[in-house]
Amino acid sequence: MSPPSDQGVADFPGIYYPAATVSSLWVQGAASLNREGQSTLVVIGNFDGVHRGHQTLLSEATRRSQERVLRPVVLTFVPHPAGALGRVAPPLLTTLERKVELIRCYAPDIQVVVHPFDRSFASRTPEQFAFFLIDQLGAREVVVGRNFRFGQGRSGDFTTLSELGQRLGFQVGAIALAGDEVGAWSSTRVREALAIGALEDANRVLGRPHELEGIVIPGQQRARHLGFPTANLSNIPQAIPAHGVYAVQALRLSDHGDPELLGEGMANIGLRPTVAAGFAVEVHLFGFSADLYGARLRIRLIARLREERVFAGLDELKAQIAKDAEAARAALCNATEKP
């Protein structure tokens, strides 16, 4: 979804998502956040993936805000700071819209402010950033991770923010990184797991299935001739997992992003080497035959069934697809819907 036509991201003063809805995006700037005179608790982060570590942070921020009678606010940024500064940004786990939707699912009372991150914003000194939190967001408490860095050249850290808070009149709190026996839950850990096909590990850190979203485009009809018609997805912004075959749930998204569950099936992600057809994300839905061209789909990756491989011919490929369908149905038996 794009901002209003007369305002691009670069000069947009911020994006405010009211607690009551996430269907109207790109609506109000941070400067227009209606605080109604109430001071805020601001939790800052990129929140890509809104994984279990983020969920812990949101839960703790909500608890603290209730104790201190402060209005809870999430401050996040667009685009990713690395990309805005000319570095390679990591693959997205969630789109901006989905990130806001998930934050609201896990913390319904929280307000979300998305602020444009560009070189001008990055050049602010730590003190200027602190005044932004006070003046624009009404911060009386700021919650960050212990590894939080901010200000020009990433010169500010948690100690810097705490000192500024003491001087300017807001408290600063840090929440330890949550995790499990493997390590801290992090977006990096999710990306690394996806890259090697460890979908179960990625989904464990996320607390829900990893998702891909794309527009259905015409394909080459090869799968249809094999008896397994597919919807081919294009323009997928999220991190693509290791090539292979996956059990999936599929949802159709309305123009406003509202999801409608279409059904279950399997997806092939890869180069289709048996027929040398090139890269594609193809989704076959069990018992579904309606026309989906132009539809925007969200695919939940429930389980990885096997790696991509070359078959001796179309008969062997068709036989394997039938086995994949059986395996997908078995994997989907215990799947539960997530946010």
Helices and strands as residue ranges (DSSP letters): G 9-11, E 15-17, G 30-32, E 40-44, H 52-68, E 71-78, H 81-84, H 96-106, E 111-116, H 119-122, H 126-137, E 139-145, G 152-154, H 158-168, E 171-175, H 187-195, H 199-206, E 210-217, H 222-225, E 231-234, E 244-253, E 259-270, E 280-285, E 296-307, H 314-332
